[in-house]
Amino acid sequence: MDERQLRILRELGELGSVSAVAEALHVTPSAISQQLRLLQRSIPVPLTERAGRRVVLTDAGQALARAAVEVESALARARHTVADFAEQPDGDVSLAAFHSAASAFFPLLLRDLTGPGRPRLALADEDVAQDRFPALTRDYDLVLAHRLDHSAPWPRGVTAGTLLREPLDVALPAGHPLAALAVLLPQDVAEQPWITVHDGFPLMSTIEAIGSVANRRLGIAHRVNDFAVAAEIVAAGGGLALMPRWTARAHQDLVLRPLGAVHARRHIDVLHRPERTARRAVRTVLAALHRAAAEIQGRDPQPDDPA
């Protein structure tokens, strides 16, 4: 039995005929009769009987109709409970982000969403290969993920919105000879040792593009996913690295130079399953993420990369 069938039984007990029930529920009498037959299959005693030309409830049918009132009341209370939960402004919201996005966005969110009646954040770092970000939406309400401009879009099972389209610059020691150039070309940097991410992470395709334009394979000296660690290696003279312009922490011993002739830019996207935004608290955090993105970009109004 289901809720619709129980409602039909209840209406039949109150209205007294199949045609009256059909008119009240805006369906055909045959549809009402079909639902009553389906309900009868799950009940071992007759629920209806003929009274002249009308179909009426038996004693068992009347008993079940009375129970249907309790069922509808319980379901109504459940719906109101769910609605109240969905509209709670201070509900729990889980958010995962890869390391550089976490460093840039998490402090801004915590400041923005502090106080009574605000969502309760549960923050986590998840630095995974690009193709593994969508799966994280099973465990978190919102996921900050990154991909390059020319990468394949996220799968249709998740909703994605772009927070930043962030240029990737070349990081080099402040005293490096190439620091005197305003823009670096692939030919300028191709013979330098490089610190880059592990395979499967988006920046690798930009490294490969630099080598392709320079017509040589770049020499990768170190594999480091954490930009803060990579920055220390660059500062110590261990090589060059690609750094995001807005979300990487500034380092006093490094300079960033835009990269020409290669489209070097990444998306920072927020991913979630469509049903997550039915909750008001999740929508509040999502709006705060967009405000944080505007603040992050606004800190450094440099022109976009010249690729």
Rosetta blueprint (number, residue, H / E / L):
1 M L
2 D L
3 E H
4 R H
5 Q H
6 L H
7 R H
8 I H
9 L H
10 R H
11 E H
12 L H
13 G H
14 E H
15 L H
16 G L
17 S L
18 V H
19 S H
20 A H
21 V H
22 A H
23 E H
24 A H
25 L H
26 H L
27 V L
28 T L
29 P H
30 S H
31 A H
32 I H
33 S H
34 Q H
35 Q H
36 L H
37 R H
38 L H
39 L H
40 Q H
41 R H
42 S L
43 I L
44 P L
45 V L
46 P L
47 L L
48 T E
49 E E
50 R E
51 A E
52 G L
53 R L
54 R E
55 V E
56 V E
57 L E
58 T L
59 D H
60 A H
61 G H
62 Q H
63 A H
64 L H
65 A H
66 R H
67 A H
68 A H
69 V H
70 E H
71 V H
72 E H
73 S H
74 A H
75 L H
76 A H
77 R H
78 A H
79 R H
80 H H
81 T H
82 V H
83 A H
84 D H
85 F H
86 A H
87 E L
88 Q L
89 P L
90 D L
91 G L
92 D E
93 V E
94 S E
95 L E
96 A E
97 A E
98 F L
99 H H
100 S H
101 A H
102 A H
103 S H
104 A H
105 F H
106 F H
107 P H
108 L H
109 L H
110 L H
111 R H
112 D H
113 L L
114 T L
115 G L
116 P L
117 G L
118 R L
119 P L
120 R E
121 L E
122 A E
123 L E
124 A E
125 D E
126 E L
127 D L
128 V L
129 A L
130 Q H
131 D H
132 R H
133 F L
134 P H
135 A H
136 L H
137 T H
138 R H
139 D L
140 Y L
141 D L
142 L E
143 V E
144 L E
145 A E
146 H E
147 R E
148 L E
149 D L
150 H L
151 S L
152 A L
153 P L
154 W L
155 P L
156 R L
157 G L
158 V L
159 T E
160 A E
161 G E
162 T E
163 L E
164 L E
165 R E
166 E E
167 P E
168 L E
169 D E
170 V E
171 A E
172 L E
173 P E
174 A L
175 G L
176 H L
177 P H
178 L H
179 A H
180 A H
181 L L
182 A L
183 V L
184 L E
185 L L
186 P H
187 Q H
188 D H
189 V H
190 A L
191 E L
192 Q L
193 P E
194 W E
195 I E
196 T E
197 V L
198 H L
199 D L
200 G L
201 F L
202 P L
203 L H
204 M H
205 S H
206 T H
207 I H
208 E H
209 A H
210 I H
211 G H
212 S H
213 V H
214 A H
215 N L
216 R L
217 R L
218 L L
219 G E
220 I E
221 A E
222 H E
223 R E
224 V L
225 N L
226 D L
227 F H
228 A H
229 V H
230 A H
231 A H
232 E H
233 I H
234 V H
235 A H
236 A L
237 G L
238 G L
239 G L
240 L E
241 A E
242 L E
243 M E
244 P E
245 R L
246 W L
247 T L
248 A L
249 R L
250 A L
251 H L
252 Q L
253 D L
254 L E
255 V E
256 L E
257 R E
258 P L
259 L E
260 G L
261 A L
262 V L
263 H L
264 A L
265 R E
266 R E
267 H E
268 I E
269 D E
270 V E
271 L E
272 H E
273 R L
274 P H
275 E H
276 R H
277 T H
278 A H
279 R L
280 R H
281 A H
282 V H
283 R H
284 T H
285 V H
286 L H
287 A H
288 A H
289 L H
290 H H
291 R H
292 A H
293 A H
294 A H
295 E H
296 I H
297 Q H
298 G H
299 R L
300 D L
301 P L
302 Q L
303 P L
304 D L
305 D L
306 P L
307 A L
